[in-house]
Amino acid sequence: MTGLRLSILAFALMLVAQSQLAIAETAAAPAAGALRRAQTAWGSDPRKRCPELRNTTAEEGAVAVVQFLVGPTGVPSRASIRATSGSEGFDAAAMSCVMKLHFLPATGMGDGAAIESWQQLALKWEGAAPSAAQSPSCDSGAAGQGAAQGTAQPSSVVVAEPTEGSDRTRQQPGPATARAGVCVCVDETGKVAQPPVLTKSSGIPGFDKAALELSRAANYRPATAANGKPTPGCFHFKVGLDAK
């Protein structure tokens, strides 16, 4: 009799162990049909919560599919890559993103109680994060050359045109051979955005000072972007007096 009880007990323990193993295998490797399409809770927008997605490199249109377990409270866990984007960096960023989000949990049949479930979310690479726009500046020598030649440089310096109001700089007193090089940066309205910069001295300090002061007081026409709208920019010109 004792041997029969031991056999029954051993059989029961084996069934429990098999049941626990089956549960563990299900949690570790969900079947394809067991994955729900993840729905993020309100306020969990990956585009806003996951800037790291755009700080990686991947092919255009690459998609990483992440599978994860969502508990009754909507908190994700056990994130892993189900379909790779082809970029280890983007895959890692996608898993990191999922773990920061909040999801709608599944509900049980009948009572509607929240239950845990395996879900998946596809994240697409939308390109690198845009770099901060640089303000036009006269500080760079390369930028000055670009403005003089009428070509835009990486420093965002573009060529603008002075209006007729700036012609009064030619009326300033000074030697006939005096020429002062000046760089002026303006905003999209044509207003001087920063103090003019002397790029080449005339050799006469007083004349150079007058050239800068008049350059600041002049009116300017801003450059035009590709879309036809005014845009901030810098341009170079010379201030002098032609003797007659």
C-alpha positions as CSV (number, residue, x, y, z in Angstrom):
1,M,0.0,0.0,0.0
2,T,2.8,2.3,0.9
3,G,4.5,1.6,-2.5
4,L,1.3,2.5,-4.3
5,R,1.0,5.8,-2.5
6,L,4.6,6.7,-3.3
7,S,4.0,5.8,-6.9
8,I,0.9,8.1,-7.1
9,L,2.8,10.9,-5.3
10,A,5.7,10.6,-7.7
11,F,3.3,10.7,-10.7
12,A,1.6,13.8,-9.3
13,L,4.9,15.6,-8.8
14,M,5.9,14.7,-12.4
15,L,2.6,16.2,-13.7
16,V,3.2,19.4,-11.8
17,A,6.7,19.6,-13.1
18,Q,5.6,19.1,-16.7
19,S,2.8,21.7,-16.2
20,Q,5.3,24.2,-14.9
21,L,7.7,23.5,-17.7
22,A,5.0,24.0,-20.2
23,I,4.1,27.4,-18.6
24,A,7.7,28.4,-18.7
25,E,8.2,27.4,-22.3
26,T,5.0,29.4,-23.2
27,A,6.3,32.5,-21.4
28,A,9.8,32.2,-23.0
29,A,8.7,31.5,-26.6
30,P,5.1,32.6,-27.5
31,A,3.5,31.0,-30.5
32,A,3.0,33.3,-33.5
33,G,-0.8,33.2,-33.0
34,A,-0.4,34.2,-29.3
35,L,1.0,37.6,-30.1
36,R,-1.4,40.5,-29.9
37,R,-0.8,43.8,-31.8
38,A,0.3,46.2,-29.1
39,Q,-1.7,49.3,-28.3
40,T,0.0,52.0,-26.4
41,A,-1.7,53.7,-23.6
42,W,-2.5,57.4,-23.8
43,G,0.6,59.6,-23.6
44,S,3.0,56.7,-24.6
45,D,3.9,58.0,-28.1
46,P,7.2,56.3,-29.2
47,R,8.1,59.3,-31.4
48,K,8.1,61.6,-28.3
49,R,9.2,59.1,-25.6
50,C,12.0,57.5,-27.6
51,P,14.5,59.9,-29.2
52,E,17.1,57.2,-29.2
53,L,15.3,55.7,-32.2
54,R,16.6,58.5,-34.4
55,N,20.1,58.5,-32.9
56,T,21.0,55.2,-34.7
57,T,21.8,54.2,-38.2
58,A,19.7,51.9,-40.3
59,E,18.6,51.4,-43.9
60,E,15.8,53.6,-45.2
61,G,12.4,52.1,-44.1
62,A,14.0,49.5,-41.8
63,V,11.5,48.0,-39.3
64,A,12.2,46.2,-36.0
65,V,9.4,44.0,-34.6
66,V,9.7,43.7,-30.8
67,Q,7.8,41.1,-28.8
68,F,7.2,41.5,-25.1
69,L,5.0,40.5,-22.2
70,V,2.4,43.0,-21.0
71,G,1.2,42.5,-17.4
72,P,-2.3,43.4,-16.0
73,T,-1.1,46.9,-15.2
74,G,0.2,47.5,-18.8
75,V,3.9,47.4,-17.9
76,P,6.0,45.6,-20.4
77,S,8.7,43.0,-19.7
78,R,10.8,40.3,-21.4
79,A,11.3,42.4,-24.6
80,S,13.1,40.7,-27.5
81,I,13.5,41.1,-31.2
82,R,11.0,39.0,-33.2
83,A,12.0,40.5,-36.6
84,T,15.3,42.4,-37.0
85,S,15.6,45.7,-38.8
86,G,19.1,44.6,-40.0
87,S,20.7,47.1,-37.6
88,E,21.9,46.0,-34.2
89,G,21.8,49.6,-33.0
90,F,18.2,50.2,-34.1
91,D,17.1,46.8,-32.7
92,A,18.6,47.7,-29.3
93,A,17.0,51.1,-29.4
94,A,13.6,49.6,-30.3
95,M,13.7,47.2,-27.3
96,S,14.8,50.1,-25.0
97,C,11.9,52.1,-26.3
98,V,9.3,49.4,-25.7
99,M,10.4,49.1,-22.1
100,K,9.7,52.8,-21.5
101,L,6.2,52.7,-22.8
102,H,2.8,51.8,-21.2
103,F,0.4,49.5,-23.0
104,L,-3.3,48.5,-22.8
105,P,-3.4,45.0,-21.2
106,A,-5.5,42.2,-22.6
107,T,-8.8,41.3,-20.8
108,G,-10.2,37.9,-19.9
109,M,-13.3,36.5,-21.5
110,G,-16.5,37.1,-19.5
111,D,-15.3,39.1,-16.5
112,G,-13.1,41.6,-18.5
113,A,-10.4,41.5,-16.0
114,A,-6.9,42.6,-17.1
115,I,-4.6,39.7,-17.7
116,E,-1.0,39.3,-19.0
117,S,-0.4,38.7,-22.7
118,W,2.3,38.6,-25.2
119,Q,2.2,41.5,-27.6
120,Q,4.3,42.9,-30.5
121,L,5.1,46.3,-31.8
122,A,6.7,47.3,-35.1
123,L,9.0,50.3,-35.0
124,K,10.2,51.9,-38.2
125,W,13.4,53.9,-38.6
126,E,12.5,57.4,-39.9
127,G,16.0,58.8,-40.4
128,A,18.6,60.4,-38.2
129,A,17.7,63.2,-35.8
130,P,18.0,66.6,-37.4
131,S,21.0,68.6,-36.2
132,A,20.4,72.0,-34.7
133,A,20.3,74.8,-37.2
134,Q,23.3,77.1,-37.1
135,S,22.9,80.8,-37.0
136,P,24.6,82.7,-39.8
137,S,27.9,84.2,-38.7
138,C,30.8,86.2,-40.1
139,D,33.3,84.5,-37.7
140,S,34.4,81.8,-40.2
141,G,36.8,82.7,-42.9
142,A,35.4,79.8,-45.1
143,A,32.0,81.2,-44.7
144,G,33.1,84.6,-45.8
145,Q,34.6,83.2,-49.0
146,G,31.3,81.4,-49.7
147,A,29.4,84.6,-49.3
148,A,31.7,86.5,-51.6
149,Q,31.3,83.9,-54.3
150,G,27.6,83.6,-53.8
151,T,27.5,80.0,-52.6
152,A,26.1,78.7,-49.4
153,Q,28.5,77.0,-47.0
154,P,28.0,74.3,-44.3
155,S,27.9,77.1,-41.7
156,S,24.5,78.2,-43.2
157,V,25.9,81.5,-44.4
158,V,24.1,82.7,-47.5
159,V,24.4,85.7,-49.7
160,A,22.1,88.7,-49.2
161,E,21.8,91.9,-51.1
162,P,21.9,95.4,-49.7
163,T,19.1,97.8,-50.6
164,E,19.7,101.2,-52.1
165,G,19.8,102.6,-48.5
166,S,23.3,101.2,-48.0
167,D,24.7,103.2,-50.9
168,R,25.2,106.1,-48.6
169,T,28.3,104.3,-47.3
170,R,30.0,105.6,-50.5
171,Q,29.5,109.2,-49.4
172,Q,31.7,108.9,-46.3
173,P,34.8,111.0,-46.2
174,G,38.2,109.3,-46.5
175,P,41.1,108.7,-48.8
176,A,40.3,107.8,-52.4
177,T,42.2,104.6,-52.1
178,A,40.6,103.5,-48.8
179,R,38.6,100.4,-48.8
180,A,37.2,98.6,-45.7
181,G,35.8,95.1,-46.0
182,V,32.7,94.5,-43.9
183,C,30.6,91.4,-43.2
184,V,27.0,91.9,-42.1
185,C,24.5,89.2,-41.0
186,V,20.8,89.9,-41.1
187,D,17.6,88.1,-40.0
188,E,14.7,87.2,-42.3
189,T,13.3,90.7,-42.0
190,G,16.6,92.3,-43.1
191,K,17.4,93.6,-39.7
192,V,21.0,93.4,-38.6
193,A,21.3,90.4,-36.3
194,Q,24.7,91.0,-34.9
195,P,27.4,93.7,-34.9
196,P,29.0,94.0,-38.4
197,V,32.5,92.5,-38.6
198,L,35.5,94.1,-40.2
199,T,37.0,91.6,-42.6
200,K,39.7,93.8,-44.1
201,S,41.0,97.0,-42.7
202,S,41.5,100.1,-44.8
203,G,44.6,101.0,-42.8
204,I,42.8,104.0,-41.2
205,P,41.2,103.2,-37.8
206,G,38.8,106.1,-38.0
207,F,37.6,105.1,-41.4
208,D,37.2,101.5,-40.4
209,K,35.1,102.6,-37.4
210,A,32.9,104.7,-39.6
211,A,32.4,101.8,-42.0
212,L,31.2,99.5,-39.3
213,E,28.8,102.2,-37.9
214,L,27.3,102.9,-41.3
215,S,27.0,99.2,-42.1
216,R,25.0,98.7,-38.9
217,A,22.6,101.6,-39.7
218,A,22.0,100.6,-43.4
219,N,18.9,98.8,-44.7
220,Y,19.3,95.3,-46.1
221,R,17.3,92.9,-48.3
222,P,17.5,89.4,-46.8
223,A,18.4,86.3,-48.8
224,T,15.7,84.1,-50.2
225,A,15.5,80.3,-49.5
226,A,14.7,77.7,-52.0
227,N,11.0,77.9,-51.1
228,G,11.0,81.6,-51.9
229,K,10.8,82.8,-48.3
230,P,13.2,85.3,-46.8
231,T,15.9,83.6,-44.7
232,P,18.7,84.8,-42.4
233,G,22.0,85.3,-44.1
234,C,25.4,87.1,-44.2
235,F,27.1,89.0,-47.0
236,H,30.4,90.8,-47.6
237,F,31.0,94.2,-49.2
238,K,33.5,97.0,-49.3
239,V,33.1,100.5,-48.0
240,G,35.1,103.2,-49.6
241,L,35.1,106.5,-51.6
242,D,35.8,106.9,-55.2
243,A,37.5,110.2,-56.0
244,K,36.3,112.1,-59.1
